[in-house]
Amino acid sequence: MNPSQRPNYTFALIVVFIVCFLIGFITTMNNSMIAFCSEAFKLTAQQGQYVNTAFYGAYLLSIPFAFLMSKIGYKNTLILGLAISGIGFIVNSIGIRSAISAGINVYAIFLASMCLVAMGVVMLQNVANPYVMVLGSPEKGAFRMTLSQALNSVATTVAPLFITYVIINGKAPAPEHVPGPFMGLGIFAIIICVILVFLKLPQIDEGKQAEEAGEHHEYKSSVFKYTHVWLGALGIFMYMGVEIGVPSMLPYRFQMLYPDMNSAALAALATQYLAFYWGGMMVGRFIGAGILTKFEPRKLLSACLCLGAACIALSLITASSMVGIWFMLAAGLFHSVMWPLIFNLGLQGLGPHTKAATGIINTGVIGAALLTPIMGIVVDATSVIVALCLMFVYYAYIIWFCNFGSKIGISK
């Protein structure tokens, strides 16, 4: 198709970018609640990581949700995902109030409700990633994906501040601080959901779009036959240990530096500093979107992996001072482009299988549900320094996938 004849997807992209903002805000807010929950519910390091397990465990549903998306379409999946997340927040608010009054396990109610919120987020993420990929020319897919993640990072920077100044707000962390803000988030998600019902979004046929772009592929009979998709899912699995590993371990780094500080003050301090990590990811994604207009995605990803690993190594070498904390936070600048680039490499050359492949790759997000609790166990058994060393294993696999694994099985 002549470029001048291609449909204008600007409005649809704006809608998807708003959804990316919500995904980033909800996901980061959940992770930022670890320090809050550890103090409010008096948890061990391992128990605190169950916040990640409850949320990211929902990504096991990515594949069935992707096939559901193939049946009901992008727009209906967006609406359903927003509705489920909104209901999850409202249930969380009501459930915590009821649990406090009844004297039952408030933490269990919190975890179950956040799992429901996460189910909605899984649907939204299943839509957002392939939608961004196909709303425009294939050659600009990595650029659009990185730009969407840059906007997502604006939300991830705001989320820790939301925890600090709205939920905690100078008070000692306690369960009763959650219901009000969560009810507000639930109502907001439902309002966006209702607005989407009345908006007209384009229907996308990835196979037809590839043909119109002059790409004549003979696709395999099933998405399950594409090896690079499965390796990409493992790449996202390992990446979640990288991205979420830093903010999950940050409270324990502060605890190591300031052993005499009370736990409430430590929780507030760690949450405040998280804004620097997510802010670095935001800056990195905007810079990365610009760099991708001139440089090959694989080269950029390889460079960022090496620099991110170097930041973690330097943070371990300088672990006895605040310099080590700053090196740890600086890794966010280089983690910034990893998600969109890994995802983009996993979705190459799939045409009509793009929706289903998204579900498979998104399943890798359960890495945050499994790897961070393992790191928590290591913290309890040894130290946070040993736990952070596990991140080098994650970096190593992603480097291999970037340069070798992503090229396996693309051709028919």
Helices and strands as residue ranges (DSSP letters): G 3-5, H 10-40, H 45-48, H 50-56, G 57-61, H 62-102, H 106-134, G 138-140, H 141-162, I 163-168, G 175-177, H 179-197, H 206-212, G 223-225, H 227-243, H 245-257, H 263-291, H 297-317, H 322-335, H 338-346, G 351-353, H 354-362, G 363-366, H 367-381, H 384-389, H 391-403, G 405-407
